[in-house]
Amino acid sequence: MLTKKVLNVGFEAIVIEERRSVGIDELAHYPVFPEELVEFLRRAIPESRHDELVWSVALTARKPSTPEGDTHGA
Amino acid sequence: MALDAARLREEISKVYREVAGDPKKGYHFHTGPDYAAERLGYSRAVLAELPDAVTAAFAGVGNPLAAGAPRAGDTVVDIGAGSGMDTFLAAAAVGPTGKVIAVDMTDVMFERGCDNVALTGLRQIEYHKGWAEALPVTDTSVDLVISNGVINLSPDKDRVFRESFRVLKPGGRLQIADIVVHRDIPSAAREDIAIWTA
C-alpha cells in the first residue's frame, strides 16, 4: 500500500530498501504506538499473529527528471 | 471496541511533548542515541559528534539517510523533524552552502529544534512549525525529502506524498523510514490500526 501511494503521486524508481517484520512486543518499543493501542492489538489479533504484525520499512523514490515523466503533480 | 482515533492522536502528541521536555525520563519505548545506534544502525561515532540536546529526544523508527546522504550544497526537507537528529546529520552533509528545512507540528519540538540550532550555530538549518500535509516550502526547490516515523501518523498520507512531490526538484529524492501494516491482519483489527499505519 505504501509503495502504491508513492507511485500514484508520480514518483518513480521506488525501492523498499529495508523491510523487517515487527511483532507486538517490539512494536511496544516504538514511540508511535501508545500503550493503549498495543494492548488493544494484543486483544484484537490472534496470538498466532503477534510475532508478525507490521513492517518496519525504508523506502526511497525519485521525482521524474523530465517534464514528460511528471504527469501526476499535485 | 473501536479506538477513539482523535483521543489517541492527542495521546501521541502528548507523548512527543513529554519526550521533548524530558527525554531521559524513561519511557516504555526507546529514545536517544543508544537506541538509534543499537537498533537502527546509526553510526555511534557520528552521533557522538552531535550535542546531547539534539540526540536525546530522538524517537524515530529507522534511518532515512542510510539509503544515501545529501550532497554538499543540497536543500533537504525533514518532515516531522522533532528535536532534529536527522536534520543535523543532513546539515553536516550539505554543509554551509546547503540548507535543511526542518518542519514539525508540535510547539515543543519546534522550540527545542530552534534552541538546538542556536546551540550549534549551524546557519544552514531553518526550523518551521508546520504540517506534513502543507509543507511551508516553495515548489520544486528541494533535492531530498526525508522523514522518520512520522507519515504513519498523518490522517492524510496521500497529501503528505503529494506535498513531498511538489517541493522536490525534478530528479529529487524521497527517503523515508516508517511503519506499515501487514496486509493480512484481520479486517476488524486492521480498520483500527490502519489509522496509524496505513
Chai-1 contact restraints between the chains, C-beta under 6 A:
chainA,res_idxA,chainB,res_idxB,connection_type,confidence,min_distance_angstrom,max_distance_angstrom,comment,restraint_id
A,L2,B,V180,contact,1.0,0.0,6.0,A-B,restraint_1
A,K5,B,D158,contact,1.0,0.0,6.0,A-B,restraint_2
A,K5,B,F161,contact,1.0,0.0,6.0,A-B,restraint_3
A,V6,B,F161,contact,1.0,0.0,6.0,A-B,restraint_4
A,V9,B,F161,contact,1.0,0.0,6.0,A-B,restraint_5
A,V9,B,R162,contact,1.0,0.0,6.0,A-B,restraint_6
A,V9,B,F165,contact,1.0,0.0,6.0,A-B,restraint_7
A,G10,B,F165,contact,1.0,0.0,6.0,A-B,restraint_8
A,E17,B,A67,contact,1.0,0.0,6.0,A-B,restraint_9
A,H29,B,F29,contact,1.0,0.0,6.0,A-B,restraint_10
A,H29,B,H30,contact,1.0,0.0,6.0,A-B,restraint_11
A,Y30,B,F29,contact,1.0,0.0,6.0,A-B,restraint_12
A,Y30,B,V61,contact,1.0,0.0,6.0,A-B,restraint_13
A,P31,B,F29,contact,1.0,0.0,6.0,A-B,restraint_14
A,P31,B,A59,contact,1.0,0.0,6.0,A-B,restraint_15
A,V32,B,G149,contact,1.0,0.0,6.0,A-B,restraint_16
A,P34,B,E11,contact,1.0,0.0,6.0,A-B,restraint_17
A,E35,B,H28,contact,1.0,0.0,6.0,A-B,restraint_18
A,A44,B,A189,contact,1.0,0.0,6.0,A-B,restraint_19
A,I45,B,A189,contact,1.0,0.0,6.0,A-B,restraint_20
A,V54,B,I179,contact,1.0,0.0,6.0,A-B,restraint_21
A,V54,B,V181,contact,1.0,0.0,6.0,A-B,restraint_22
A,V54,B,T197,contact,1.0,0.0,6.0,A-B,restraint_23
A,W55,B,V180,contact,1.0,0.0,6.0,A-B,restraint_24
A,S56,B,V61,contact,1.0,0.0,6.0,A-B,restraint_25
A,S56,B,I179,contact,1.0,0.0,6.0,A-B,restraint_26
A,V57,B,V180,contact,1.0,0.0,6.0,A-B,restraint_27
A,A58,B,G62,contact,1.0,0.0,6.0,A-B,restraint_28
A,A58,B,A177,contact,1.0,0.0,6.0,A-B,restraint_29
A,L59,B,I176,contact,1.0,0.0,6.0,A-B,restraint_30
A,T60,B,A67,contact,1.0,0.0,6.0,A-B,restraint_31
A,T60,B,Q175,contact,1.0,0.0,6.0,A-B,restraint_32
A,A61,B,L174,contact,1.0,0.0,6.0,A-B,restraint_33
A,R62,B,R173,contact,1.0,0.0,6.0,A-B,restraint_34
A,K63,B,F165,contact,1.0,0.0,6.0,A-B,restraint_35
A,K63,B,L168,contact,1.0,0.0,6.0,A-B,restraint_36
A,K63,B,P170,contact,1.0,0.0,6.0,A-B,restraint_37
A,K63,B,G172,contact,1.0,0.0,6.0,A-B,restraint_38
A,S65,B,P170,contact,1.0,0.0,6.0,A-B,restraint_39
A,S65,B,G171,contact,1.0,0.0,6.0,A-B,restraint_40
A,A74,B,R162,contact,1.0,0.0,6.0,A-B,restraint_41
A,A74,B,F165,contact,1.0,0.0,6.0,A-B,restraint_42
A,A74,B,R166,contact,1.0,0.0,6.0,A-B,restraint_43
